[in-house]
Amino acid sequence: MTDFYSSPRQSYPAPSLRVAASENVDDAARTVVLAYRSDSGPTVLERAVRIARREDAALRTVLYATDSTAGPSTNAMAQTKDLARQLVESGVEFELQRADSDVASQVLGLAEEFDAEMIVMSSRRRSPVMKLFLGSSAQRVILEAECPVLMVK
């Protein structure tokens, strides 16, 4: 008999958010988390790589398309491959994750799990009214992070 009041058992494991990683990223003693918007300029990645090198840390990156809490964030495969290539070329240990349904929670979770030295976030200007209506992952990360947060345009 079917039990409509209990939650169904998941028959398959949830897919990993990790889409690319360097060989020794899981052995890194220190971490910098990068919340990277797909429409960010090169300065954001350059600054994050420089900080990761200075801190002798792995760069754990979440690639997302929007900072709105109102909808999903997906990226084209070409953007993901291009960012992975740039991370490989940077020479730092790295992990690249696709965005989950809640980017802010994902970024904060990585920072907490790996006791991050810093969170680097790409930003864009949005009016206060739009932030009120749409929400902002960046605002949430700034308010809830337990490590320094650097916003880069």
N, C-alpha and C positions, 0 to 999 in steps of 0.2 A: 504494500500500500504506500502511496506517495505521501510524504510529509511536507505539506506546503508551508509550514512555519519555521523550518530550519533552513539554514543557508546551504546551498548545494556544495558538494565537495568538488574541489578543482581537480580535474583529471589530468591536466597538463601543467608542468611548472611554468611560472611566469617567465617570459623571455628576458634576457639580460638587457640592461640599458647600455652596456659597454659595446661600442662599435669598433673601436681601435684602441690599441695600447702598446707601449714599448715593452720590451721583454722583462725588464726588472722593476717596473712601476710598483708592483706589490711589495717589493723589498725596501722601498723608499722610507726613510725615517721621518721626513718632513713633507708637508703638502701645502701647496697654494691652490686654491679653487678659482677657476675662471668661469664666470657666467657669460657666455659669448653669444651675442645676437648675430644672426646670419647677415645682417646688413651693416655690421660694424666696419669701421675703417681699419687700416692696418696698425694704427697706433695702439689699439686695445691689445692685440696679440703681442706686439713688440714689448709693451710695458709689462704684460704678464710674464713673458719669457724672461725678461730682465730681472724681475722680482724673484722668479723661481731659481734662476742662477745665483742671485745674491744670497738667497736663503738656503741654497743647496737642497732644493725641494723638488718633488714631482709636481707636475701641473695637471690637475684633474679638472677637465673641461666639460661643461654642459653646453651643447649647441642648441639654441632655440631660435624661433622665428619672431615671436612677439613677447612683450613683457606684460601682457594682459592676463589677468586671472580669470577672464571670462571665457576662454576657449583653448583648444589644444594648440600646441606649437609644433609644427612639422617643418622639415627642411628638405630641399631637393637633394638627391643622392650626390650630385656633382658638388654641391657646397660642402657636404660632409667629407667627401674624398679630398677636396682641396684643402680643407682645414687639417685633416689627418696628415696630408703631405707636408704642410707647413710645420706641423708639430714634429714630424720626423726630422725635417731639415734643421729645426732649431737645436737639436741635440740634447734636449732635456728629457728626462723620464716623463712620460705622459699617459693619460687615460682620456679617451674621448667618449662621452656618453650622449646618446640622443635624449631629447627632452621627454620627460614624463608628463603626465597631465597637470602637475603642479610644480612648475620650475622652481619657485621659491623654496618649497619644502625639499626638493631634490638638492639644491645648492646648499641649504642649511644642513641637510643630512650628511652630505659629503664633508662639509666643514667640521661638523661634530664628530663624525666617525673617524676622521683622520687627524683631528686636533689641528686644524689648519692654522698656518701662520698668518694668512690673509685671504680675503676674498676680493677678486678683481672682477668688476662688472662693467660691461659696456652700457652706455646710457644714451638716451635721446630726449629731446625736449618734448614735453606734453603739457598742455595747459592744466591748471589745477582742477578745472571742471571735468576734463576728460579723465584725469586720475581718479576723481571721485566716482564717476560713473563706471569706468572700466577696471579700476584697481591697478595695482602695479606690483609685480614681483620684486622689482628693485626696492620699493619702499618697504616691503615686508622684510627683505633680507637685511636692509640697513637697521631696521628696528629690532630684529630678533638675533642678529649675529653676535656671537660671543668672541669674535676676533675682529681686527680692523677690516673695514671695507673701503676699497678704493674705487671710485666711479671714474671711468675714462670715456671720453667722447671720441 
